[in-house]
């Protein structure tokens, strides 16, 4: 109650319009995506509006969370523990998401059906050379994992200058990865409509690329918020680092299975 001393370590969130508005934005985005994929009139505009609407709500919602943490001091150790657990569970859900794509790939490649000639890759598919751009992108992502870990240790030791450098290098490497993958897509000898190989390849690597873009945005926000982090209170950065390491690990599985093993 107002004016009374809080006797527990939890943060009782005040009523917020963002959950219901985010739900509506997600609904609009879903309808827009379906309409666009079925070539309905204004489907693309509906999808674009829904995505922009959802991104705006997310930014406003996270702004409130940052205010509660930095200026109101509402994120006690107990609250921080809950936020970290929530991030862990979110990453677990993402693991399940990618597991579905790997399942589809192995289901089709380990026992290729007669519809694709009982051979993998299917006849007519010119696969990528794993030792060119894919290998370079692997080194780039692994190095970015090192630089973001370096930034984390710098924050813990109280050195904002070194943390700034680590985050800057991580962002540069992330952008380089995205540009190289975009080039790879442009030069690809097949597309998503080329049977089961094209669909599994572009769905798996494409969604990973989307996660790289989200993770890069996450890290850019941390870079801009670096002055707000302390040695003991930097949950936002930890969440971004965990997410980025998850992206790294998924790429390693993609490189080994789809690029390397799939080209044998």
QUIQUI-V362817 format. One record per residue. RES is the residue in one small letter. PHI is phi in whole degrees, 0 to 359 (* if undefined). Layout:
BEGIN
[[RES;PHI] [RES;PHI]]
END
This chain:
BEGIN
[[x;*] [x;296] [x;87] [x;259] [x;287] [x;288] [x;253] [x;218] [x;273] [x;270] [x;257] [x;275] [x;288] [x;287] [x;307] [x;228] [x;277] [x;292] [x;301] [x;291] [x;289] [x;293] [x;297] [x;295] [x;296] [x;295] [x;296] [x;297] [x;298] [x;294] [x;299] [x;298] [x;297] [x;295] [x;297] [x;294] [x;291] [x;258] [x;61] [x;283] [x;297] [x;67] [x;298] [x;296] [x;293] [x;296] [x;297] [x;298] [x;298] [x;297] [x;294] [x;295] [x;299] [x;294] [x;297] [x;295] [x;297] [x;299] [x;297] [x;293] [x;294] [x;294] [x;300] [x;295] [x;296] [x;296] [x;297] [x;297] [x;281] [x;273] [x;260] [x;265] [x;66] [x;278] [x;270] [x;289] [x;300] [x;295] [x;293] [x;300] [x;298] [x;294] [x;295] [x;294] [x;297] [x;299] [x;293] [x;299] [x;295] [x;297] [x;295] [x;299] [x;296] [x;292] [x;299] [x;297] [x;300] [x;286] [x;302] [x;297] [x;290] [x;294] [x;299] [x;298] [x;294] [x;289] [x;300] [x;274] [x;270] [x;285] [x;221] [x;298] [x;282] [x;292] [x;297] [x;248] [x;85] [x;56] [x;218] [x;226] [x;295] [x;301] [x;301] [x;97] [x;266] [x;265] [x;285] [x;285] [x;282] [x;292] [x;265] [x;250] [x;298] [x;302] [x;293] [x;298] [x;296] [x;297] [x;298] [x;297] [x;292] [x;297] [x;293] [x;294] [x;295] [x;292] [x;291] [x;286] [x;292] [x;300] [x;296] [x;297] [x;296] [x;293] [x;296] [x;297] [x;276] [x;86] [x;259] [x;291] [x;296] [x;293] [x;296] [x;300] [x;296] [x;298] [x;292] [x;299] [x;296] [x;298] [x;296] [x;299] [x;294] [x;296] [x;295] [x;298] [x;300] [x;297] [x;295] [x;293] [x;291] [x;297] [x;297] [x;299] [x;296] [x;297] [x;270] [x;299] [x;279] [x;217] [x;228] [x;293] [x;270] [x;275] [x;69] [x;292] [x;293] [x;297] [x;291] [x;292] [x;296] [x;285] [x;292] [x;291] [x;287] [x;292] [x;292] [x;295] [x;300] [x;297] [x;293] [x;297] [x;296] [x;297] [x;297] [x;297] [x;299] [x;303] [x;290] [x;299] [x;298] [x;297] [x;298] [x;287] [x;263] [x;304] [x;292] [x;271] [x;278] [x;242] [x;295] [x;248] [x;224] [x;210] [x;299] [x;301] [x;291] [x;300] [x;298] [x;295] [x;294] [x;298] [x;298] [x;292] [x;295] [x;299] [x;299] [x;300] [x;296] [x;299] [x;297] [x;300] [x;295] [x;296] [x;295] [x;292] [x;273] [x;280] [x;281] [x;278] [x;299] [x;290] [x;261] [x;288]]
END
